[in-house]
């Protein structure tokens, strides 16, 4: 058994606990040095400050507000394919890469050995046979129904928090370890001869919330559990964290937001006294072997689209790559049948997915277009936007950024975008806590999710289930689950007039 190979297969958050202090002892600030960035001129900085300034007039839309992704925005399609178009400004010469990447994103992987060498290597333990099986139509997944429905498009992270902390000149990290038997993620599917690790079960309880105007809302609180454990009990103290597969649009643009612009919004000590104390997650980059700003995942546990893609190949499908080279995926040494099985790295193949394929899937994932806004000049939407600002929602959901000017990524280069996220971690209170640390993120912290496209969720995904575990059945329920740093805003929504609540939801539906 190659212990180094096992180590390299761990998720970034799990790896942090094993890294020696010297591994992080670098006087290094997270930056964009891994991208081919053209520095901004003073004149550009002034233009950016002007165009991203908060509005003072809510009687009409802001300039360029309709184009959520700048020139990369795509037309609105009233169908399940609304999230599946390529960036609107993609040069013709790059369209083939997008389409080939889409093919690999949708490809069904098969078990080894197979006559189709380019497609074998599935599992042996896995959550899905393709990327598309989790990110249905490139949109949101959903939680399993009570009673044991297969948890497609949904997964359960697992970790064992430890009392140690990893410290460095850069930051302090919370320490976790993967479960010694089940690894960092529960795989609820297995090839023939391999027991699935568990079945994910959920039960809900309802709580009624009184709202102004004699209105009420009902919140459902989930209780997740692992049933039919296939390899014995979990480790003492193991924590599970339910995760719905997020929508895929605009990822390349989020990656192109300057790190300095994100870090400038940090206020860990709440020095301005507004109750908001966003913090950046700093994670270990498997590709660049250094700390980087976390951007992707529900707790910002991955620094780039490429690393998020490689981690999903490994954990969700059991496919190795140059970034995570364990062909047995998330299996551990305690699962010896899985580790010793025939995998897809036989003969001349070094990894089950080669760098060219990984790059094509990454390109596809970077370039799923964000649909344009709808009804931006509707009076009710404009009122809802004003309520959104006045309620303090923009303290976390930053409306707009201008992306880096990039030499080799024309689709993402120098675009005014409207994602409504600050990309930072925020304490959302005990109601939404999973108690599962991830790098610097505590068990009550989550990355602010982008809101663009949220109003098209039902069209694309066939449901309106929101938040990290899909508990909220509407946008209003999602708002009412906010706690911690967002408690004051949530309480304001409860007390505001029913007309303003309707306008607020109408605004969110227009994004």
C-alpha positions in Angstrom: 0.0 0.0 0.0 1.4 3.4 -1.1 0.7 5.7 1.9 1.9 8.7 -0.1 -0.7 7.9 -2.8 -3.4 7.7 -0.1 -2.3 11.1 1.3 -2.4 12.7 -2.1 -6.0 11.5 -2.6 -7.4 13.3 0.4 -9.5 16.4 0.0 -7.8 19.8 0.6 -9.6 20.3 3.9 -8.6 16.8 5.1 -5.0 17.4 4.0 -4.6 20.5 6.1 -4.6 18.5 9.3 -1.6 16.4 8.1 0.5 19.2 6.7 3.4 20.1 9.0 3.5 23.7 10.2 6.4 24.4 7.9 4.1 23.5 5.0 2.2 26.7 5.6 4.9 28.9 7.0 5.2 31.2 4.0 5.0 35.0 4.1 2.7 34.8 1.1 -0.6 36.6 0.5 -3.2 34.9 -1.7 -3.1 36.6 -5.1 -3.8 36.0 -8.7 -0.2 35.0 -9.7 -1.5 31.7 -11.1 -3.4 33.7 -13.8 -2.1 35.7 -16.7 -3.3 39.0 -15.4 -2.7 42.4 -16.9 -2.3 45.0 -14.1 -5.0 47.7 -13.8 -4.1 51.3 -14.6 -5.0 54.1 -12.3 -7.6 55.2 -14.9 -9.2 51.8 -14.9 -9.3 51.7 -11.1 -11.2 55.0 -11.1 -13.7 53.7 -13.7 -14.2 50.5 -11.7 -14.9 52.4 -8.5 -17.5 54.5 -10.3 -19.3 51.6 -12.0 -19.4 49.5 -8.9 -20.5 52.2 -6.5 -23.8 51.5 -4.7 -26.9 53.1 -6.3 -28.5 56.2 -4.9 -31.6 56.1 -7.1 -33.8 53.1 -7.0 -36.4 54.4 -9.5 -34.6 52.9 -12.4 -32.1 50.2 -13.1 -28.3 50.8 -12.9 -26.4 51.0 -16.1 -25.5 47.5 -17.5 -27.4 45.8 -14.7 -29.3 43.6 -17.1 -26.1 41.9 -18.1 -25.4 39.8 -15.1 -22.1 38.4 -16.6 -21.2 41.5 -18.7 -20.5 40.6 -22.3 -20.4 36.9 -21.3 -24.2 37.0 -20.4 -26.5 34.8 -22.4 -30.1 35.1 -23.5 -32.8 33.8 -21.2 -34.2 30.5 -22.2 -37.6 29.5 -20.8 -36.5 25.8 -20.5 -34.4 23.4 -18.6 -31.4 24.4 -20.8 -31.3 27.9 -19.4 -27.9 27.2 -17.7 -26.3 25.2 -20.5 -25.3 27.9 -23.0 -21.6 28.9 -23.5 -20.3 32.3 -22.6 -22.0 34.9 -24.8 -18.7 36.4 -25.9 -16.8 33.2 -26.6 -14.7 33.4 -29.8 -15.7 30.9 -32.5 -12.3 29.2 -32.3 -13.0 28.2 -28.7 -16.5 26.8 -29.1 -15.2 23.4 -30.0 -13.4 23.1 -26.7 -16.6 24.0 -24.9 -18.6 21.3 -26.8 -16.0 18.6 -26.3 -15.8 19.6 -22.6 -19.5 19.2 -22.4 -19.2 15.7 -23.8 -16.8 14.7 -21.1 -19.0 16.4 -18.4 -21.9 14.2 -19.6 -19.9 11.1 -20.2 -20.8 8.0 -18.2 -17.8 6.3 -16.7 -17.7 2.5 -16.5 -15.9 -0.1 -14.3 -12.5 -1.6 -15.1 -11.6 -3.5 -17.1 -13.4 -2.1 -20.2 -12.9 -2.2 -23.9 -13.4 1.5 -23.8 -10.2 2.5 -22.1 -10.9 6.2 -22.1 -14.0 5.7 -20.0 -13.1 3.0 -17.5 -12.1 3.6 -13.9 -15.4 4.3 -12.2 -15.3 3.8 -8.4 -15.2 1.2 -7.1 -17.2 3.4 -4.7 -18.9 6.5 -6.0 -21.8 8.9 -5.9 -22.5 9.3 -9.6 -21.3 8.0 -12.9 -20.9 11.4 -14.5 -20.6 15.1 -13.6 -24.0 15.7 -15.2 -25.7 13.2 -12.9 -25.0 15.5 -9.9 -25.2 18.9 -11.6 -28.5 18.1 -13.4 -28.8 20.3 -16.5 -25.9 22.3 -15.0 -28.3 23.5 -12.2 -28.9 22.7 -8.5 -29.3 19.3 -7.1 -31.8 18.3 -4.4 -31.9 16.4 -1.2 -33.2 12.8 -1.0 -36.9 12.4 -0.1 -37.7 11.0 3.3 -37.9 7.2 3.2 -34.7 6.4 1.4 -34.7 7.8 -2.1 -31.3 7.5 -3.8 -29.4 10.7 -3.0 -28.5 11.6 -6.6 -27.1 15.2 -6.9 -26.5 15.2 -3.1 -23.6 14.0 -1.0 -22.5 13.7 2.6 -19.0 15.0 3.6 -17.5 13.4 6.7 -14.7 14.5 8.9 -13.3 14.1 12.4 -12.5 17.4 14.1 -9.4 17.4 16.2 -8.2 19.8 18.9 -5.0 20.7 17.2 -4.6 23.8 15.0 -2.2 24.3 12.1 -0.7 27.8 12.4 1.6 29.7 10.1 2.8 33.2 9.2 -0.3 33.4 7.0 -3.3 32.2 9.0 -4.6 29.7 11.5 -6.4 26.6 10.3 -8.9 24.4 12.0 -7.8 20.8 12.0 -9.8 17.8 10.8 -9.1 14.3 9.6 -11.0 12.0 7.3 -12.8 9.1 8.9 -10.2 6.3 9.0 -12.6 3.9 7.3 -15.0 6.0 5.2 -12.6 8.8 4.1 -13.7 12.3 3.5 -17.0 11.6 1.8 -19.8 9.0 1.9 -20.1 7.1 -1.4 -23.6 5.7 -1.5 -23.0 3.6 -4.7 -20.7 0.7 -5.4 -19.8 -1.5 -8.2 -20.7 -5.2 -8.2 -18.8 -6.8 -5.3 -18.4 -3.6 -3.4 -20.8 -2.5 -0.7 -21.9 1.1 -0.8 -20.7 3.0 2.2 -24.1 4.0 3.4 -27.6 5.1 2.6 -28.4 8.8 3.3 -31.7 9.3 5.2 -33.5 12.5 6.2 -36.4 13.4 8.4 -38.0 16.8 8.7 -39.7 18.7 11.5 -41.8 21.8 10.9 -41.7 25.1 12.8 -44.1 28.0 12.1 -42.8 31.5 12.0 -45.1 34.5 12.6 -44.6 37.4 10.1 -46.0 40.9 10.0 -49.4 41.4 8.5 -50.9 38.3 10.2 -48.9 36.2 7.8 -46.9 33.0 8.7 -44.3 30.8 7.2 -43.3 27.3 8.0 -39.6 26.2 8.1 -38.6 22.5 7.9 -35.6 21.4 9.9 -33.8 18.4 8.5 -32.2 15.6 10.5 -29.8 13.7 8.3 -28.5 10.2 9.2 -26.4 7.5 7.7 -28.2 4.1 7.5 -27.0 0.7 6.4 -23.3 1.5 7.0 -21.3 -0.9 4.8 -18.0 -1.0 6.6 -18.7 -0.7 10.3 -19.3 2.3 12.6 -18.0 5.8 12.0 -15.1 7.1 14.1 -15.8 8.6 17.4 -16.7 12.3 17.0 -17.2 12.0 13.2 -19.3 14.9 11.8 -21.4 14.6 8.7 -22.1 17.6 6.4 -24.9 17.4 3.9 -24.3 19.1 0.5 -26.6 19.7 -2.4 -24.7 20.0 -5.8 -24.7 23.7 -6.7 -25.5 25.3 -10.0 -22.6 25.6 -12.4 -23.1 29.0 -14.1 -20.5 31.8 -14.0 -17.7 29.9 -12.3 -15.0 31.2 -14.5 -16.1 34.8 -13.8 -16.0 34.1 -10.0 -12.5 32.8 -10.5 -11.5 36.0 -12.3 -12.5 38.4 -9.5 -9.3 39.9 -8.3 -8.2 38.3 -5.0 -7.4 41.8 -3.7 -11.0 42.9 -4.2 -12.3 39.9 -2.2 -9.8 40.3 0.6 -10.5 44.1 0.8 -14.0 43.1 2.0 -12.7 41.1 5.0 -13.7 42.5 8.3 -13.0 39.6 10.7 -13.2 41.8 13.8 -16.2 43.8 12.6 -14.3 47.0 12.9 -17.1 49.0 11.2 -19.7 47.7 13.7 -22.3 46.6 11.1 -22.5 43.0 12.5 -20.9 41.5 9.4 -17.4 40.0 9.8 -16.6 38.2 6.5 -13.4 36.1 6.4 -11.6 34.6 3.5 -10.9 30.9 3.4 -7.3 30.1 2.7 -6.8 26.6 1.4 -3.9 24.4 0.2 -3.6 24.2 -3.6 -2.9 20.7 -4.9 -1.8 22.2 -8.2 0.4 25.0 -7.1 1.5 23.5 -3.7 0.9 26.7 -1.7 -1.9 28.4 0.2 -4.4 30.2 -2.0 -7.7 32.0 -1.6 -10.6 29.6 -1.4 -13.4 30.4 -3.9 -15.4 27.2 -4.7 -17.5 24.8 -2.7 -20.0 25.6 -0.1 -17.2 26.6 2.4 -14.8 27.9 -0.3 -12.6 24.8 0.1 -11.2 24.9 -3.4 -9.1 27.7 -4.9 -9.9 27.2 -8.6 -12.3 25.7 -11.1 -9.7 23.1 -12.2 -9.0 22.0 -8.6 -12.7 21.8 -7.8 -13.2 19.7 -11.0 -10.3 17.3 -10.1 -11.6 16.9 -6.5 -15.1 16.1 -7.8 -13.7 13.5 -10.2 -11.9 11.8 -7.3 -14.6 12.0 -4.5 -17.8 11.8 -6.5 -16.8 9.4 -9.4 -13.6 7.7 -8.1 -11.5 9.0 -11.0 -7.9 9.8 -10.6 -6.0 12.7 -12.2 -2.6 14.4 -11.9 -3.9 16.4 -9.0 -5.3 13.4 -7.1 -3.7 10.2 -8.3 -5.3 7.5 -6.2 -7.2 5.4 -8.7 -9.3 3.9 -5.9 -10.8 7.4 -5.2 -11.9 8.1 -1.7 -11.4 4.6 -0.4 -9.2 4.0 2.6 -6.7 1.3 3.6 -9.5 -0.2 5.7 -11.4 -0.8 2.5 -8.9 -3.2 1.1 -11.2 -4.8 -1.5 -11.7 -1.4 -3.0 -8.0 -0.5 -2.9 -6.9 -3.7 -4.4 -9.5 -3.8 -7.2 -8.6 -3.4 -10.8 -8.7 0.3 -11.7 -8.4 2.4 -14.8 -4.7 3.2 -14.5 -3.6 0.0 -16.0 -1.2 -0.5 -18.9 -0.1 2.8 -20.5 -2.6 5.0 -18.6 -1.1 6.9 -15.7 -4.3 8.6 -14.6 -7.9 7.7 -15.2 -8.6 11.2 -16.6 -5.6 12.8 -18.3 -4.7 16.5 -18.2 -6.2 17.3 -21.6 -9.6 15.9 -20.6 -9.4 17.6 -17.2 -8.6 20.9 -18.9 -11.6 20.5 -21.3 -14.0 19.8 -18.5 -12.5 22.8 -16.6 -13.0 25.0 -19.7 -16.6 23.9 -20.0 -17.2 24.5 -16.3 -15.6 28.0 -16.5 -17.8 29.0 -19.5 -21.4 28.0 -18.6 -23.1 31.3 -19.3 -25.1 33.4 -16.9 -28.6 34.4 -18.2 -29.4 38.0 -18.4 -31.6 39.6 -15.7 -35.4 39.8 -16.2 -37.8 42.6 -15.4 -35.0 45.0 -14.2 -37.2 48.0 -14.8 -40.4 46.6 -13.2 -41.5 48.9 -10.4 -42.0 46.1 -7.9 -38.6 44.6 -8.7 -37.0 48.0 -8.3 -38.7 48.4 -4.9 -37.5 44.9 -3.9 -33.9 45.9 -4.9 -34.2 49.0 -2.6 -35.5 46.7 0.2 -32.5 44.4 -0.4 -30.1 47.2 0.1 -31.8 48.8 3.0 -32.2 45.5 4.8 -28.4 45.0 4.8 -28.4 42.0 2.4 -25.5 43.6 0.4 -23.3 43.3 3.5 -22.6 39.7 2.3 -24.2 39.6 -1.1 -22.0 42.1 -2.8 -23.8 43.0 -6.0 -21.0 43.6 -8.5 -17.3 43.3 -9.3 -15.1 43.9 -12.3 -13.0 40.9 -13.2 -9.2 40.8 -13.9 -8.0 41.6 -17.4 -6.8 38.2 -18.5 -4.5 37.6 -21.5 -5.7 34.0 -22.2 -9.3 34.0 -21.1 -11.2 36.5 -23.2 -14.6 35.3 -22.0 -13.8 36.3 -18.4 -11.5 39.3 -19.1 -12.4 42.7 -17.7 -16.2 42.1 -17.3 -18.6 44.0 -15.0 -20.4 41.2 -13.4 -23.4 41.0 -10.9 -23.0 37.7 -8.9 -24.3 39.0 -5.5 -21.6 37.4 -3.4 -18.5 38.6 -1.6 -16.9 35.1 -1.8 -16.2 35.3 1.9 -17.1 33.0 4.9 -19.8 34.2 7.3 -21.2 32.8 10.5 -24.8 31.9 9.7 -25.7 30.8 13.2 -26.6 27.4 14.8 -29.7 26.9 12.7 -27.6 26.3 9.6 -24.5 24.9 11.3 -23.0 21.6 10.2 -20.2 21.7 12.8 -17.8 20.5 10.2 -14.7 22.7 9.9 -13.0 23.1 6.5 -9.6 24.8 6.4 -10.3 28.2 8.1 -14.1 27.8 7.9 -15.7 26.9 11.2 -18.7 24.6 11.7 -21.1 27.6 11.6 -19.5 29.4 8.6 -20.5 29.2 4.9 -19.3 31.0 1.8 -21.9 33.6 0.6 -23.5 31.8 -2.4 -23.9 33.7 -5.7 -27.5 34.7 -6.3 -27.3 35.1 -10.1 -29.7 32.8 -11.9 -31.5 31.9 -8.7 -34.9 32.9 -10.1 -34.5 30.3 -12.9 -34.0 27.4 -10.5 -37.4 25.9 -11.0 -37.1 26.1 -14.8 -33.8 24.3 -14.8 -34.0 22.0 -11.8 -37.7 21.4 -11.5 -37.8 22.5 -7.9 -37.2 25.5 -5.5 -35.1 23.9 -2.8 -32.4 26.2 -1.5 -29.5 26.5 1.0 -26.6 24.0 1.4 -28.8 21.0 2.2 -32.0 22.0 0.2 -34.1 22.5 3.3 -35.7 25.7 2.2 -38.6 25.2 -0.2 -38.8 28.8 -1.3 -36.7 31.9 -1.4 -38.6 33.3 1.6 -37.8 30.2 3.6 -34.1 30.5 2.7 -34.1 34.1 4.0 -35.8 33.1 7.2 -33.2 30.5 7.9 -30.5 33.2 8.1 -28.9 33.6 11.5 -25.6 34.7 13.0 -24.3 37.7 11.1 -27.5 37.8 9.0 -29.9 37.7 12.1 -30.6 41.4 12.0 -31.5 41.3 8.3 -33.7 38.3 8.8 -35.5 39.9 11.7 -36.1 43.0 9.5 -37.7 40.8 6.8 -40.0 39.3 9.4 -41.1 42.8 10.5 -41.4 44.6 7.2 -44.7 45.1 5.4 -46.0 42.2 3.5 -45.8 44.3 0.3 -42.1 44.9 0.8 -41.5 41.1 1.5 -43.2 40.3 -1.8 -41.1 42.9 -3.6 -37.9 41.5 -2.0 -38.7 38.0 -3.3 -39.7 39.4 -6.7 -36.3 41.1 -6.9 -34.5 37.8 -6.0 -36.6 36.0 -8.6 -35.4 38.5 -11.3 -31.7 37.7 -10.7 
